[in-house]
């Protein structure tokens, strides 16, 4: 709570002060005692008792004409209502406090109330209003010399910019806050800001810097004894190792986070980490293990009333079914998630889910429905200022138009996505959009332009050590060879991304060993991939060979590829996995 007029937390003494003031009919003393009791209950997080005392103090402050006391009581009532989740009441009291504080010239109180308003708007999901309040508070905090609150406010501004996808602004705010928190001796705030700074570096694709930052946060959490903060950073380390493709390290980090969260009884955090572990197994193509962890997370999220998390996990389960080619099951889970996001007013989650539904609709061949869902997602992402998500959806709309054969419209949306991805520092997304544009330009025989975009894609892959680097280099070599009028070099033939190839190997082994109930669905998915490859023309013959060989295995036949074929090793890996009974899957 803010505006601390009394620091005495001895409840018995405060109650005696209150009784004495009432007996003496001392209205000022009664008001102060009620106010101080409210603050003391607030510090104990007994919000209902705090509310009772402050509600009694307010009319007394007004009766005796104590304008500073009235403003402080209004501010603290707003803070209590925010803690209770009653955001309309919180806004009412905080907005009522502001003019009183300004009239009294209480600049410190004005800044505190503005930061509290920012916190309420943030909890309501209104990032732009929260940002406005924090920005308005910042120069006042500098004027009154409150360095600690200035640092916290800068960290909050960083969090908003991160949520809005503006990574560079987030970095600027966090890096400005960090030395001030260190100077103020706010070790918990320093660790939290390092943790959040790591999130930004991760989002920017600077994984080594993210690891460095998280590893600076960990000993501080340990020093201050904040086990929950420690678990949060381990959880985030897991996400970085996953992005680097170091899945054993990722699982170790997530396991540490899970152990701590269970130790401290953090059920929401436990569900979050289970969800992330599910994501690792999903990436590894072990869909049964992924579903196991997601299905372990889901009831916990329902138990704790985490409707936002419930929707996120349903989205992830939908993604598993999408990967397995079970599109209708994917849609069922996505639609359940969509209903929840709309119920709780999670506009960001609603946009994400609509985006996913649009992608599945496109995979089912219903590109018009895909465009309707994606355009609805785009509208929401623009409304809430989610620049990162806006670019992703623009990219997906481009893909839908490409599937419809409308290359002009596809390029238009890719062109719209590209500067946004550059603006927010989304290097991975920029590489994807550059690749997509290159593929269309290649189809249109604009090979020089296609090579230009692929060169940028490869440059970004190199910066991020992206797993698609070799396949993208191969595609660039193929296009350059075409430009020179030469046959593509043998080394340029393998163009399938390494992650995609790994999934195909694992899924094929799985359905032929321990997950035979998924064999029919997987065969359908491979058949669609084969049809797609055939439609691309002679340049895709190596993929046609590979998918034909996989179908032969799925049908119980022998399969082989010529010596030196780009996918010869992948086919051997499948055959070895089947012979071992799928033990590594």
Buried (B, 14 or more C-beta within 10 A) or exposed (E): BBBEBBEEBEBEEBEEBBEEBBEEEBBBBBBBBBBBBBBBBBEEEBBEBBBBBBBBBBEBBBEBEBBBBBBBBBBBBBBBBBBBEBBEBBBBBBBBBBEBBBEBEBBBBBBBBBBBBBBBBBBBBBBEBBBBBBBBBBEBBEEBEBBBBBBBBBBBBBBBBBBBBBBEBBBBBBBBBBEBBBEBEBBBBBBBBBBBBBBBBBBBBBBEBBBBBBEBBBEBBEEBEBBEBBBBBBBBBBBBBBBBBBBEBBBBBBBBBBBBBBEBEBBBBBBBBBBBBBBBBBBBBBBEBBBBBBEBBBEBBBEBEBBBBBBBBBBBBBBBBBBBBBBEBBBBBBEBBBBBBBEBEBBBBBBBBBBBBBBBBBBBEBBEBBBBBBBBBBEBBBEBBBBBBBBBBBBBBBBBBBBBEBBEBBBBBBEBBBEBBBBBBBBBBBBBBBBBBBBBBBBEEBBEBBBBBBBBBBBBBEBBEBBBBBBBBBBBBBBBBBEEEEEBEEEBBBBBBBBEBBBBBBBBBBBBBBBEEBBEBBBBBBBBBBEBBBEEEEBBEBBBBBBBBBBBBBEEEEBEBEEEBBBBEBBEBBBEBBEEEBEEB
